[in-house]
């Protein structure tokens, strides 16, 4: 998306936010709220910037031929996302492993893939699968496994209001279908 399109969209979002604040009963001319619609618009564009990024290109930008066929794990990747149901944050840690099949990628690229997909309106289940599919389809490894642990503000701030609940999701392909390989991954991510 061009900078002109981003700026135009920011202006439209800001106008809508001003209207929403008014509908909520706020005085949008109050000093503390005058710049709020613009700040919210800018924040929303940042929080959803993953729509305009290609995770596949990120992986390919640092793809190297390497004859390594053991597990590569990047664990404890912090992420922040927005629940598409209530547009409230959910956040936590992603743990990603793959077993190369002739090619590896830069370790930071795995974390960047997590960022791209988390910077879209999401549900945790889809986020888990999108990360796995992207790595599997781009690098064609012997297998990929993704585990995500997250806290959801839609469960903590509203609804059931359960402050200490953590949601865990996982998805895997290839060699991770073997229980022994999955157990090795789980044991390695649980080491401190």
HELIX and SHEET records of a PDB file:
HELIX    1   1 UNK A    3  UNK A   23  1                                  21    
HELIX    2   2 UNK A   31  UNK A   33  5                                   3    
HELIX    3   3 UNK A   36  UNK A   47  1                                  12    
HELIX    4   4 UNK A   49  UNK A   52  5                                   4    
HELIX    5   5 UNK A   55  UNK A   60  1                                   6    
HELIX    6   6 UNK A  107  UNK A  118  1                                  12    
HELIX    7   7 UNK A  124  UNK A  139  1                                  16    
HELIX    8   8 UNK A  153  UNK A  156  1                                   4    
HELIX    9   9 UNK A  174  UNK A  177  5                                   4    
HELIX   10  10 UNK A  179  UNK A  190  1                                  12    
SHEET    1   A 2 UNK A  63  UNK A  65  0                                        
SHEET    2   A 2 UNK A 103  UNK A 105 -1                                        
SHEET    1   B 5 UNK A 121  UNK A 122  0                                        
SHEET    2   B 5 UNK A  71  UNK A  83  1                                        
SHEET    3   B 5 UNK A  89  UNK A  99 -1                                        
SHEET    4   B 5 UNK A 143  UNK A 152 -1                                        
SHEET    5   B 5 UNK A 167  UNK A 172 -1                                        
END                                                                             
